[in-house]
Amino acid sequence: MNNAEIADLLHEFADLMDLKGDVFKRNAYRRAAQNVLELDGDITSYYREGRLESIPGVGESIAKKIAEVLETGRSPELEDLQAQYPPGLIELTQVPDLGPKKALRLYRELGIQDLAGLKQAALEHRIRRLEGFGERSEKKILQGIELVERNSGRMLLGDALPIGLAVESYLRQNGIEHVSVAGSLRRRKETIGDIDIVVGSDLPLEAMRLFASYPRRDAVILQGPTRSSIRLEDGTQVDLRVVPISDYGATLLYFTGSKEHTVELRRMAIQMGYKLNEYGLFRKDDGSVVAREEKDIYRALGLDLVPPELREMRGEIEAAKDGRLPDLLRSEDVRGDLHVHTVMSDGHATMRQLAQEAKRLGYEYLGLTDHSSSLRIAHGLSAEDLLDSVEEARQVSEEEGIVVLRGSEVDILEDGSLDYPREVLSQLDFVIASVHSLFHMPEEEMTERVLRAISDPEVNILGHPTGRLLGRREAYKIDLERVMEHAHHQGVALELNGYPYRLDLNDLNSRKAKERGVKLSIGTDAHALEDLNHMSLAVGTARRGWLEKQDVINTLSLAQIRRFFERGSS
């Protein structure tokens, strides 16, 4: 069995543990599955060499299950769990707000076993008859089903980006200099339809051979003289287009999109007596070449080079004409991660391990923000435990050579008050305030709840401000205009949370915040060492939101960020 098949098996264990209500084991299996999928080597090599437990998140118990499957091709324990539930029940738990308990109840009381059955029962108004559901719940279930169906067949940026970049890196390491991901992935959209790769090579058959030989390829779906498609071990399809090196820049521009952006470029070209297509920019009268490289095509059209993340017809053409394109945020501008969880709450790494990894990544500081006490599902810290850890943070800072800022992600309670008293919060380096409950409050109540929270002088950052989970939960209703205005007045930053399911604020709202003078904080919401790599997703979304270095607080030096956390501007 390959890495993807073992990861799928561990994901199924996680889903079944979710149905059993064992959150700890669910999280453990999901973490192990992700790390197995991202292994550089073959899982069978780790097994043969007795190194399974060296994989992050794979302890003795999970290692035994992997070994059993590799030896016998089956897992009796998984089969026993599968026998307890109909196969479509896991699908029900993907519907926002349904969860394993409600899914089990619908199965036991209405015999609903899959998404189709759930939709039919809701349309027939059978769900509202159950105690505790009602008409409102039924409508939300239908909305949730629509959300699941709408996102069907699309990947999260956090899933697609590592895959696309790995294929790109493989081709480059094997001698192909002109290669790039294209399409919505290059533009860093939050969800991706297909993974497209563009290659410029004057040896197309060699490029096709290399692509078809990709180590994690499961099957070749299509192979032609200039186009190929492969299916990877995890089922993802990757499409390759090979063009002559001379056409590479124009082809990459064409296949990066967006469609609306490239249509406007073609319209401008026609007005100037040119013709623009995937082969280059040409004079209409004699067909001579004007430009073939991306930057040269933009220049010939009277434009500055538009970064891929901005190519969405949101004013970038006008800005490129007038020399007003932003100097977009870069990964190297980020001096610290300000949203990280340790093993003290629902994380999987110690304070010291996280500090060491942050130092390896080149950060100057690291903000640790374990959950507060009311979030029991995430093992929120008591006030005593939180304050005890402040001294540990200072000690780790001294010993590891990186400043560990002791913060907390504090729950915003129903009335807008915070989960810890002010005398506790005042002893922390900084505070993130976040909504983790009662997502269905009316807009006015939710807005007032959040406004009260960020009025507290101890709050520095509003965490994941809309509460959305991509493909799982819609944003709660809130007047973001009022929140942004108040945050600006109070000197509170809004978060751009880089966790793959969140990316919250999204690109559009991040740009609105920037335009209103609100500072943003980008953080990974890391719960494991490898999650610190989610910073690239946050940076990609920030770039789509036109954010520059000066818009983001964690580009500040340590001294400057400390001043900001005193509720003053840098």
N, C-alpha and C positions, 0 to 999 in steps of 0.2 A: 504493500500500500504506500502511496506517496503522501507528501506533507499535507496536501489539500484534503485528501480523504480522511486522514487522521484528525485534521482540524474540524472537518464536518462532523465527525463522530463526537468530538469533544463539545462542539456546539449543541449537538442533540442532547448530550448529557445535561448541558446547561439549561436548555429549554425544559427538559423534563424535571429538573430540580426546581425550576421556577414554578411549575405546576404543583410540585410537592410543597412549595412554600419555603424552601431552603435557600434563602438569599445568599448566604455565605458560600455555599457550594456552587451555586449558579455563577457567582462572580469569579470564583476560582477556576471553574471550567472555561469560562469565556476568556479569561486572561491567558490560560494555557493554550487555548485554541488559536488565539491571535498570534502568540509567540511561535507556535509550531508553524503556522502559515508563513511567517516572516523569516524563518530559518534560512541561513545562507546555504547550509548543507542538507543532505538527504536525511530524513528522520530515521531511516533504517541504519545509516552509519552511526548515528548517536546510540541506537539500540545495541548494535553489534559491539560497540566500543564501551558499553556500560556508562554512557554519558547522558542518558535521558534526564536525570535530575539536575544537570547543568543548565537546562533550558529554563529561563525565568518563568516562574509560575508553575513548573512541573515538579511537584513533590513526590514523595514515595508512593502515595495512593494512586495518583494520576499516572505516574510512570509505570506502575504495575498494570494498569488498564491498557496503556499503549503497548506494552510488551506483549500482553495477552493477545491483543488483536493482531499484532505483527506475527506472532507465532502461530495462531490458530485461524485467523481470518474472521473471528467473531468475538463478541463480548456478551456472555450470558447475563451479566448484570444489566447491561443496556437493554437486552431483549426482555428481561423481566420488567423493567420500567416501561418499555414500549407497550407491553401487554396490558398495562393498567389504564391506558388512555387510547381513544381513537386517534388515528394518525393525523386527522385534520385539526385536532384541538389546539395544537401549538400555533397554527395559523390564526386562530381567534385571538390569541394573546397579542398579536401584532396590531390589533385595532386599538387606537388611542383610547385611554381611560377604561378599557375593559379589564385587562389584567387576568392573572391565572385564577383567582378566586371566583370572579364573576363568570369567566369562561367555563369553569367547572360546574357552576350552578346552572348555567344555561344548558349545558350538556345533560346534567342529571334531571332537570325539571322539564326541559322542552325537547330534549334529544338532539340538540344542535351540535353537529360534529365538524362543520367546516364553514368557510366564509360564505359560500353560496347559501347554505342553510340559514346562516345568521341574517343575511340580507333578506331572504324570503320571509323569515319570521318577523323581522322588523317592518317590512312592507305590509304584512298581514296583521300588524298591531298585536302580535301575540306576546311580545316582550313586555309591553307596558302593563300587562295583567299580573306580572309577577310582583310580589311584595318587594319594595325597595328599588324598583326600577321606574315605572311611570312613563308618561308621554315624553317628558323632557329627555330622559335617559335614552329612550328609543330614537329620538331625533339625533342625539349625539352619536349613537352607534352608527346610524346611517351616514352621518358626516364623516365618521372615522373610517368606515368602509370605503367611502369615496376617496379619502386621503390615501389609503393603502393602494387602491386601484390606480390612482393618479401617479403614484411613485413606483408602480410595478415596472420592472425592467430598467430602472435607473439606479445607478450606484452613487453612494456618497463620495464626495471629493476625497475624503480621508481614506476610502478604500481604493479608489481609482488611481490617485496620484502615485502611491508607491509602486503600483503595477506598471503604469505607463513609464515612470522614470527608470524602473529596473530594466524594461525592454530597451529603452533609449540608451541606457548605460552599457548594456550588453553589446548592442550594435556598435557603439563608439569604441568600446574596448577591443572590438574585433576589426578595427581599421576603418570604420565608416565615420568620416569627419562631419558630414552634413546630415544631421539627424535631429529631429525634435518631435515631441508630442504636439498635436494640433487640436483643432476643435475646441469644444467647451472646456476640455481639460487644460489646455494651454491658457485659456482665459480664466481658469480657476473658478468656474461656476460651482455652486454648492452641491449640485447633483449632476451626474454625467450620464449621457446615454451610451455612447460608444467610445472606446479608446482608439484614437487615430494616431498613427505615426507617419511622418513624411520623411523620406530619405532622398538625398541628392547623390547620385552615383552614376558614373559612366560604365559601371559593370553591374547592370541590374540583376543578372542571373546569380551572381555571387551574393548580392544583397538579399535576394529571395532565399537562397540556400541557407544563409546565416539565420534569417528570420525563422525559417521552417525548422531550424535546428535549436531553437531556443530551449534551454534546459527544462523549463517548466511547461513546455508545450505538451498538451494531451493529444491534440489532433490537428491536422491541417485541413481547414474547411474549404479553402479556395487557394489555388496557386496559378497565377498567370504571368505574363511577361512584365507587367508593371504593377499588378495588384495582388496581394495575398491576404488571407485571413487565417488566424490560428485560434484554437480554443485552448485555454490554459487549464491546468489541473483543477483550479477552483471553479471552472465553468465560464470564466470571463472570456469574451471575444476581443481580440486585438486585430485591427486592420492596418495594413501597411500599403503605402503608395510610394513607388520609386520613380523618380524623374531624373533626367540629365542634370548634372551639377549646375549647368547654366540656367536651368528653370527653377532651381530649388527655392530661391527667395520668393518668387512670385507664387509658386505653388503653396508654400507655407502660409503666405498671406491669405491666399484664397481659402484654404482649408482650415485656417484658424477662425475665420468669421469675425463677428457674428454676420449672419446673412444681411441684416439691415445695414451694418457698417460697410460691408464690401459692395453692396448695391449702391450706396452713396458714393463710394470711391469711383465706381464705374460711371455713375452719372456725371461726376466732376470731370472724369477723363474725357467723356464724349463732348462736354462743353468746351474743352480745351483742344479738341481735334485729335484726341488719342483714343485708343482702344485698350482696355485693361481686361486681361483674363488670367488664367492660372499659369500661363507661359511667360507673361511679362507685360510691360506697357509699351505699346507700339503707336507709331504715327498712322492715322487712318489713310492718309493720302498715298504713301508709298510703302507702308508696312515695315519701315525701319524701326529698330529697337531703340526705345528711349531709356528704359530702365528695367532691371530684372531683380535687383536686391530690394528687400523690404524698405530699407531706409531711403534708397534712391527713388523708389516709386512714390513714397510719400513726399519726398523733396520735389520731385517733378510736378506733383500736383499742388505745390505751394504749401505743404503741411510739414510740421515737425513729426518725427516718428512717434506714432501712438503706441504706448505699451499694450500688449495683448489684453491685459485685464480691463482696460478701458474701452475696448472696441464693442460697445453696446448701443451706440446712438443715444447717448445721454449727455450730449454737449461736447464730446471729445473732438469732433471735427472743427467746431468753431474755436475751441481752445487751441487746437493744433495750428489753425490759420493765424491766430493772434499771438502765438508764443506764450500761451498761458497754461500749458499742460503742467500738472503738478510734478514735483520731484518726489516720486512715490517712495514710501517706506521700504526699506530693505531689511532682510533678516539680520544682517550685521549691525544694524542700528539698535537692535534690541539688547538691552544690558541686563535684563533679568525677567524671570517669569513670576507673575504676581498672583497665580491661582493654582495651588498645588496641595494635595491631600496626602497625609502620611498614614502609616499603619495605626496611628492612634485613633483615627475615625474609620473611614471606609477605604483607605489607601492600602497599597501592598508593599510599600517600601518605608524604611526608617528615615528619620530626619537626616542622619549621617549619610545614608546611601544617596538620598536625593541631593544633598549638598555636594557630594563627590561628583555626581553626574552633571549637575549644573555647572560646576567648575570645569569639568571636561568640555562642556559645550561652550565655554568661554564667557559665562555670565559673571557679572560683578556682584550680583545679589540674587537672592531667591526668597520669594514670599510664600510661607507655609500657612495654609488657610483651612484647617480642619473644621468640620461641621460643628454647629452648636448643639446644645443638649436636647432640644425638642425634636431634632431629626433622628429619631431612634432607629429607623431603618438603616441609617448610615453611621450608627454607633457614635452619635454626637457626644462631644466631650462635656463633662461637668465643668463648672467654673473653676473648681479646685484643680482638676487635671490640666486645664488649659493654662492656668497661671503657673503651675509647677513646671510646665514645658518651656516657659519663657527663659529660665536660667539655662536649660538644656540648649536652647537655640544660641545663646551667647557662647556657651562652651564649644559647641560644634563650629561656630563661626571662627573662633580663635584657632581651633585645631585643624580645620580644613582649608583655611585661607580664602573663604568666601563668606560674605555677610548673609546670615540667615535672618530674615525679617519675620518675627512671630506675629502673624495675623490670625484672623478667623473669618470663616464664611458664616455669618450670623443670620439665622432665620428672621425674616420679617413676619411677625405674627399677624393675626387677623385684623387687629386694630391699628397696625402700623408700628407698634412698639417692637423693640428688639429683644432677642432671646436671652441676652445677658444684661445685667445692670451696668450703668455707666462706670461705676468704680472698678469693674472688671475690664471693660473695653478700654478704659484710659491707660491701662498698663500694657497694652499691645502696641506694636509698631504701626499697624494699620488695620482697617476693618472693611470687609466686603459685606454688604447687606443683600440678601437674595430672597426671593419668593420660592418656597418649596411646597406650598400647600394651598388649598382653596383656589384652584386655578379658574374656577367658573364664576367668580364674583362679577356682578355688573360692572361695567366700565368705570362709572363714577366712583364706586366703592374701591375698586382696585387702584385707581389713580390716586385717590386720597390716602390709601394705605401706603403706597410707595412714597408719595410726597412727604408723609409724616416721617417715614423711616430715614429718608435722605436729609431731613431737616435736623436729625440728631447730629451734633457736632463731632461725634466720634466716628461717623461713617465717612469713608473716603472713596468707595467704589460701589456702584450699583451693579450686582452680578447678573449675568444673562438676563437683560432687562425685559424681554418679552416672554420668556419661559418656553419657547417653542422647542420641540424635538423633531428633527427632520424625519418625515415619514411616519411619525408616531403620535405627535401632539401638536395641534395648532397653537399659535401664540395666544396668550390670554388677552382679553380686551383691556386696553389701557390707552390713555391719551398721552402718547409719547411726546407730543409738542409741549404739553405742560410739564412733563417730567424733564425734558431737555432744558426748558427755560429755568426750572427750579434748580436743576443740577448745576447749570452755569452760574446762577446766583449764589449757590451754596459752596461752589468750589469742589463739587463731587464729580468724579470721573464716571463715565458709563463704560461697562465692559464690552469688549468684543471677545467672547468666549470661543476658544479654538477647538473645543472638543468636537469630534466629527459629527455627532448628532445635533449639536447646537449651532455653532457659527452665529452667535447671537450676542450682539446686534448683527444683523445681516449687512450686506454691502450698501443697500439703499439707505437704511437708517443710520449707518455709520457716517455716510456722507452728509445726511441731514444734521447729525450732531456736530460734525466739523463746521458746517456752514453757520451754525448757531453759537460757535465759539466754545463748545463743550469739549473737554479733553476726554480721550479714550484710554482705557487700559486693556492691553491684550494679554491673555493668559491661556494656558492649555487646559486648565481644570484637570490636571494630571492626577491619576490614581495609581500609577505604576511608573517605574523608571522610563520605560519606552514611550509613555504618553507625553513626556517632555518634547518629543519630536513633533507633536501637534502644532508647535509654534509656526511651522511653515504654512499650515492651513489658516491660522489667524492672520498671518502676514499677507497671504494671498487674498483673503477677504478684505483686509484693510486696504490693499492696493486697489481692489475693485471699488472700494468706497472713496477713492481719491485721497486717502490719508497720506500725509507727509510725516517726516520725523518729528516735527514740532507738535503734531496733533496727539502724540501717544506718550503717556507719562513714563512708560518703562523704557524709553530711550534716554531718560534723564540719568545723570550721575547719581551716586548714592546720596551725596549731600543735597542735591536738588530734589530727589524723590522724598527724602525725609522732610524737607521744607514743604513739599506739596501735601504730605500727610498731616501737616499741621493745619490743614484746611486753608493754606495759602497757595497762591499760584507760584510756579517756578519763575 
